[in-house]
């Protein structure tokens, strides 16, 4: 989340907004953080809807790809998709910027993938 919501106002938008994306996965669900639009196999994609206009698009894309890759290599399974509004669910990856930075600093697999120098410089 530190790469998708890089400042205090980012978390204010996520927490206070009525359009916040609290749950992880939803099929064709615009309130989900990760949305899988209905499509044929050739057009299948996952939309990461967590980042805002204040996120660096290159870092957000790098974080999305890195997390997707780590999830595949570690054999992680996604949560059950939510149908209907995700706003009633209490899922939040991090409550504030301080927690997001701490989680990034503690995530050994991401540090190894993105580089320790980058993570330390970014989370200063």
ChimeraX commands (.cxc) that place a marker at each C-alpha (Angstrom):
marker #1 position 0.00,0.00,0.00 radius 0.5
marker #1 position 2.94,2.39,0.52 radius 0.5
marker #1 position 3.49,2.32,-3.26 radius 0.5
marker #1 position -0.22,2.69,-4.13 radius 0.5
marker #1 position -1.03,5.35,-1.51 radius 0.5
marker #1 position 2.19,7.35,-1.06 radius 0.5
marker #1 position 1.05,10.09,1.32 radius 0.5
marker #1 position -1.29,10.86,4.20 radius 0.5
marker #1 position -3.97,12.30,1.89 radius 0.5
marker #1 position -3.98,9.03,-0.07 radius 0.5
marker #1 position -5.19,7.18,3.01 radius 0.5
marker #1 position -7.68,9.92,3.80 radius 0.5
marker #1 position -9.16,9.34,0.32 radius 0.5
marker #1 position -9.29,5.59,0.82 radius 0.5
marker #1 position -10.75,5.68,4.33 radius 0.5
marker #1 position -13.21,8.57,3.99 radius 0.5
marker #1 position -14.36,8.04,0.43 radius 0.5
marker #1 position -17.65,6.30,-0.23 radius 0.5
marker #1 position -16.01,4.72,-3.29 radius 0.5
marker #1 position -13.14,3.18,-1.35 radius 0.5
marker #1 position -12.06,-0.27,-2.45 radius 0.5
marker #1 position -11.87,-2.27,0.74 radius 0.5
marker #1 position -12.06,-5.87,-0.41 radius 0.5
marker #1 position -9.41,-7.61,-2.44 radius 0.5
marker #1 position -11.17,-9.34,-5.36 radius 0.5
marker #1 position -14.42,-8.94,-7.25 radius 0.5
marker #1 position -15.63,-10.08,-10.66 radius 0.5
marker #1 position -16.86,-7.07,-12.66 radius 0.5
marker #1 position -17.20,-5.23,-9.34 radius 0.5
marker #1 position -16.15,-1.58,-9.42 radius 0.5
marker #1 position -15.99,-1.36,-5.62 radius 0.5
marker #1 position -13.30,-4.08,-5.38 radius 0.5
marker #1 position -9.61,-3.30,-5.02 radius 0.5
marker #1 position -8.76,-5.93,-7.63 radius 0.5
marker #1 position -11.44,-6.12,-10.31 radius 0.5
marker #1 position -11.66,-8.88,-12.91 radius 0.5
marker #1 position -13.93,-7.57,-15.69 radius 0.5
marker #1 position -16.15,-10.08,-17.46 radius 0.5
marker #1 position -14.44,-10.97,-20.75 radius 0.5
marker #1 position -13.38,-13.81,-22.99 radius 0.5
marker #1 position -10.05,-15.57,-22.35 radius 0.5
marker #1 position -8.11,-13.32,-24.74 radius 0.5
marker #1 position -9.34,-10.14,-23.06 radius 0.5
marker #1 position -8.97,-11.33,-19.45 radius 0.5
marker #1 position -7.23,-8.92,-17.12 radius 0.5
marker #1 position -7.05,-7.79,-13.52 radius 0.5
marker #1 position -7.50,-4.11,-12.70 radius 0.5
marker #1 position -5.73,-2.82,-9.62 radius 0.5
marker #1 position -8.02,-0.05,-8.37 radius 0.5
marker #1 position -6.14,0.77,-5.15 radius 0.5
marker #1 position -3.80,3.48,-6.41 radius 0.5
marker #1 position -4.96,7.05,-6.84 radius 0.5
marker #1 position -3.79,9.93,-8.99 radius 0.5
marker #1 position -1.12,10.71,-6.39 radius 0.5
marker #1 position 0.62,7.35,-6.87 radius 0.5
marker #1 position 3.63,7.09,-9.15 radius 0.5
marker #1 position 2.25,4.95,-12.02 radius 0.5
marker #1 position 5.59,3.20,-12.60 radius 0.5
marker #1 position 5.94,2.23,-8.94 radius 0.5
marker #1 position 2.29,1.16,-8.70 radius 0.5
marker #1 position 2.69,-1.03,-11.79 radius 0.5
marker #1 position 5.97,-2.48,-10.46 radius 0.5
marker #1 position 4.31,-3.24,-7.11 radius 0.5
marker #1 position 1.29,-4.86,-8.83 radius 0.5
marker #1 position 3.50,-7.08,-10.99 radius 0.5
marker #1 position 5.83,-7.94,-8.09 radius 0.5
marker #1 position 2.94,-8.90,-5.80 radius 0.5
marker #1 position 1.25,-10.93,-8.55 radius 0.5
marker #1 position 4.50,-12.76,-9.28 radius 0.5
marker #1 position 5.16,-13.45,-5.59 radius 0.5
marker #1 position 1.61,-14.71,-5.16 radius 0.5
marker #1 position 2.09,-17.17,-8.03 radius 0.5
marker #1 position 5.53,-18.38,-6.93 radius 0.5
marker #1 position 4.36,-18.83,-3.32 radius 0.5
marker #1 position 1.14,-20.56,-4.43 radius 0.5
marker #1 position -1.16,-18.07,-2.72 radius 0.5
marker #1 position -4.86,-18.32,-3.42 radius 0.5
marker #1 position -7.02,-15.20,-3.77 radius 0.5
marker #1 position -9.82,-14.56,-1.33 radius 0.5
marker #1 position -13.33,-15.43,-2.41 radius 0.5
marker #1 position -14.67,-12.77,-4.79 radius 0.5
marker #1 position -17.28,-10.43,-3.40 radius 0.5
marker #1 position -20.54,-9.90,-5.22 radius 0.5
marker #1 position -22.40,-6.70,-4.52 radius 0.5
marker #1 position -20.87,-3.69,-2.83 radius 0.5
marker #1 position -17.50,-4.18,-1.13 radius 0.5
marker #1 position -18.13,-1.12,1.03 radius 0.5
marker #1 position -19.76,-3.18,3.76 radius 0.5
marker #1 position -16.64,-5.34,4.22 radius 0.5
marker #1 position -14.01,-4.32,6.75 radius 0.5
marker #1 position -10.91,-5.47,4.81 radius 0.5
marker #1 position -8.09,-2.92,4.62 radius 0.5
marker #1 position -4.47,-3.76,3.73 radius 0.5
marker #1 position -3.12,-0.90,5.89 radius 0.5
marker #1 position -4.92,1.67,8.02 radius 0.5
marker #1 position -2.49,4.54,7.48 radius 0.5
marker #1 position 0.78,5.51,5.82 radius 0.5
marker #1 position 2.87,4.64,8.87 radius 0.5
marker #1 position 1.52,1.08,8.90 radius 0.5
marker #1 position 1.96,0.78,5.12 radius 0.5
marker #1 position 5.61,1.85,5.37 radius 0.5
marker #1 position 6.24,-0.59,8.25 radius 0.5
marker #1 position 4.64,-3.44,6.28 radius 0.5
marker #1 position 6.79,-2.66,3.22 radius 0.5
marker #1 position 9.97,-2.53,5.33 radius 0.5
marker #1 position 9.08,-5.91,6.88 radius 0.5
marker #1 position 8.19,-7.69,3.62 radius 0.5
marker #1 position 11.35,-9.66,2.87 radius 0.5
marker #1 position 10.14,-11.07,-0.50 radius 0.5
marker #1 position 9.31,-7.59,-1.83 radius 0.5
marker #1 position 12.59,-6.19,-0.55 radius 0.5
marker #1 position 14.47,-8.94,-2.37 radius 0.5
marker #1 position 12.52,-8.28,-5.56 radius 0.5
marker #1 position 12.55,-4.46,-5.56 radius 0.5
marker #1 position 15.93,-4.07,-3.90 radius 0.5
marker #1 position 16.80,-3.14,-0.35 radius 0.5
marker #1 position 18.26,0.23,-1.36 radius 0.5
marker #1 position 15.02,1.19,-3.11 radius 0.5
marker #1 position 12.77,0.14,-0.21 radius 0.5
marker #1 position 14.94,1.91,2.37 radius 0.5
marker #1 position 15.16,5.08,0.26 radius 0.5
marker #1 position 11.42,5.05,-0.52 radius 0.5
marker #1 position 10.33,4.47,3.09 radius 0.5
marker #1 position 12.60,7.10,4.67 radius 0.5
marker link #1:1,2 radius 0.2
marker link #1:2,3 radius 0.2
marker link #1:3,4 radius 0.2
marker link #1:4,5 radius 0.2
marker link #1:5,6 radius 0.2
marker link #1:6,7 radius 0.2
marker link #1:7,8 radius 0.2
marker link #1:8,9 radius 0.2
marker link #1:9,10 radius 0.2
marker link #1:10,11 radius 0.2
marker link #1:11,12 radius 0.2
marker link #1:12,13 radius 0.2
marker link #1:13,14 radius 0.2
marker link #1:14,15 radius 0.2
marker link #1:15,16 radius 0.2
marker link #1:16,17 radius 0.2
marker link #1:17,18 radius 0.2
marker link #1:18,19 radius 0.2
marker link #1:19,20 radius 0.2
marker link #1:20,21 radius 0.2
marker link #1:21,22 radius 0.2
marker link #1:22,23 radius 0.2
marker link #1:23,24 radius 0.2
marker link #1:24,25 radius 0.2
marker link #1:25,26 radius 0.2
marker link #1:26,27 radius 0.2
marker link #1:27,28 radius 0.2
marker link #1:28,29 radius 0.2
marker link #1:29,30 radius 0.2
marker link #1:30,31 radius 0.2
marker link #1:31,32 radius 0.2
marker link #1:32,33 radius 0.2
marker link #1:33,34 radius 0.2
marker link #1:34,35 radius 0.2
marker link #1:35,36 radius 0.2
marker link #1:36,37 radius 0.2
marker link #1:37,38 radius 0.2
marker link #1:38,39 radius 0.2
marker link #1:39,40 radius 0.2
marker link #1:40,41 radius 0.2
marker link #1:41,42 radius 0.2
marker link #1:42,43 radius 0.2
marker link #1:43,44 radius 0.2
marker link #1:44,45 radius 0.2
marker link #1:45,46 radius 0.2
marker link #1:46,47 radius 0.2
marker link #1:47,48 radius 0.2
marker link #1:48,49 radius 0.2
marker link #1:49,50 radius 0.2
marker link #1:50,51 radius 0.2
marker link #1:51,52 radius 0.2
marker link #1:52,53 radius 0.2
marker link #1:53,54 radius 0.2
marker link #1:54,55 radius 0.2
marker link #1:55,56 radius 0.2
marker link #1:56,57 radius 0.2
marker link #1:57,58 radius 0.2
marker link #1:58,59 radius 0.2
marker link #1:59,60 radius 0.2
marker link #1:60,61 radius 0.2
marker link #1:61,62 radius 0.2
marker link #1:62,63 radius 0.2
marker link #1:63,64 radius 0.2
marker link #1:64,65 radius 0.2
marker link #1:65,66 radius 0.2
marker link #1:66,67 radius 0.2
marker link #1:67,68 radius 0.2
marker link #1:68,69 radius 0.2
marker link #1:69,70 radius 0.2
marker link #1:70,71 radius 0.2
marker link #1:71,72 radius 0.2
marker link #1:72,73 radius 0.2
marker link #1:73,74 radius 0.2
marker link #1:74,75 radius 0.2
marker link #1:75,76 radius 0.2
marker link #1:76,77 radius 0.2
marker link #1:77,78 radius 0.2
marker link #1:78,79 radius 0.2
marker link #1:79,80 radius 0.2
marker link #1:80,81 radius 0.2
marker link #1:81,82 radius 0.2
marker link #1:82,83 radius 0.2
marker link #1:83,84 radius 0.2
marker link #1:84,85 radius 0.2
marker link #1:85,86 radius 0.2
marker link #1:86,87 radius 0.2
marker link #1:87,88 radius 0.2
marker link #1:88,89 radius 0.2
marker link #1:89,90 radius 0.2
marker link #1:90,91 radius 0.2
marker link #1:91,92 radius 0.2
marker link #1:92,93 radius 0.2
marker link #1:93,94 radius 0.2
marker link #1:94,95 radius 0.2
marker link #1:95,96 radius 0.2
marker link #1:96,97 radius 0.2
marker link #1:97,98 radius 0.2
marker link #1:98,99 radius 0.2
marker link #1:99,100 radius 0.2
marker link #1:100,101 radius 0.2
marker link #1:101,102 radius 0.2
marker link #1:102,103 radius 0.2
marker link #1:103,104 radius 0.2
marker link #1:104,105 radius 0.2
marker link #1:105,106 radius 0.2
marker link #1:106,107 radius 0.2
marker link #1:107,108 radius 0.2
marker link #1:108,109 radius 0.2
marker link #1:109,110 radius 0.2
marker link #1:110,111 radius 0.2
marker link #1:111,112 radius 0.2
marker link #1:112,113 radius 0.2
marker link #1:113,114 radius 0.2
marker link #1:114,115 radius 0.2
marker link #1:115,116 radius 0.2
marker link #1:116,117 radius 0.2
marker link #1:117,118 radius 0.2
marker link #1:118,119 radius 0.2
marker link #1:119,120 radius 0.2
marker link #1:120,121 radius 0.2
marker link #1:121,122 radius 0.2
marker link #1:122,123 radius 0.2
marker link #1:123,124 radius 0.2
view
